[in-house]
Amino acid sequence: MVKMQKAIMDRVFVKEDAPKQGAFLIEVNNRTRSGIVESVGEQVKSVKVGDHVVFCDWAELDALDGLTAIREKYLLGVITDE
């Protein structure tokens, strides 16, 4: 049986990217991370499941199964190919 975690309220669950050497990413004193959105709460308006986001390192809360829980207001941006 597969268990799914569903984010609630203004929370976003993110599966963090593995650290990459030499990759250019928004960097604020090495306090940012990035990952793919796996679940969004019903109050989240700025991102959707599958978006690649950047968030503040200090704003995270641990969730289960390798996901990170973040409040929407601590997301810094969405990474796009454009």
C-alpha positions in Angstrom: 0.0 0.0 0.0 1.4 3.4 -1.0 1.0 6.2 1.5 0.6 9.8 0.2 1.2 12.9 2.3 -1.2 15.8 1.6 -0.1 19.3 2.5 -2.8 21.4 4.3 -3.5 25.1 4.7 -0.5 27.2 3.4 2.0 24.4 3.4 3.9 23.0 0.5 5.7 19.6 0.5 8.9 19.6 -1.5 11.3 16.7 -2.5 14.7 18.4 -2.3 17.2 18.4 -5.1 20.4 16.6 -4.5 23.3 19.1 -4.0 25.1 19.9 -7.3 28.6 21.0 -7.7 29.1 24.1 -9.8 25.4 24.7 -10.7 24.3 28.3 -10.8 21.2 28.9 -8.6 19.9 31.8 -6.6 22.2 31.9 -3.7 21.8 34.0 -0.5 24.7 33.2 1.8 24.2 29.5 1.1 20.8 29.6 2.8 18.7 28.5 -0.1 17.6 25.1 -1.3 15.5 23.9 -4.2 13.2 21.0 -5.0 10.1 19.7 -6.8 6.7 20.4 -5.3 5.0 17.1 -4.4 1.8 18.4 -2.6 0.2 21.8 -1.9 -2.4 22.9 0.7 -5.7 24.3 -0.2 -4.6 27.9 0.6 -1.5 27.8 -1.7 -2.0 30.0 -4.8 1.5 30.6 -6.2 2.8 27.1 -7.0 1.5 23.8 -8.2 2.6 20.1 -8.0 5.5 19.6 -10.3 6.9 23.1 -10.0 10.7 23.4 -9.3 11.0 25.9 -6.4 13.7 27.7 -4.4 13.1 28.2 -0.7 14.8 29.6 2.4 16.9 27.0 4.2 15.8 28.2 7.7 12.1 28.0 6.8 11.8 24.2 6.5 10.1 21.7 8.6 10.7 18.0 8.4 7.9 15.9 6.9 7.9 12.1 6.3 9.4 10.1 3.5 12.1 12.5 2.6 9.8 15.5 2.0 10.3 19.0 3.4 7.3 21.0 4.6 7.5 24.8 3.8 5.0 27.6 4.3 4.2 29.3 1.0 5.4 32.7 2.1 9.0 31.3 2.4 9.2 30.2 -1.2 11.6 32.5 -3.1 10.7 31.6 -6.6 10.0 29.0 -9.3 12.8 27.8 -11.6 11.8 27.7 -15.2 13.6 26.8 -18.5 12.9 30.2 -20.0 
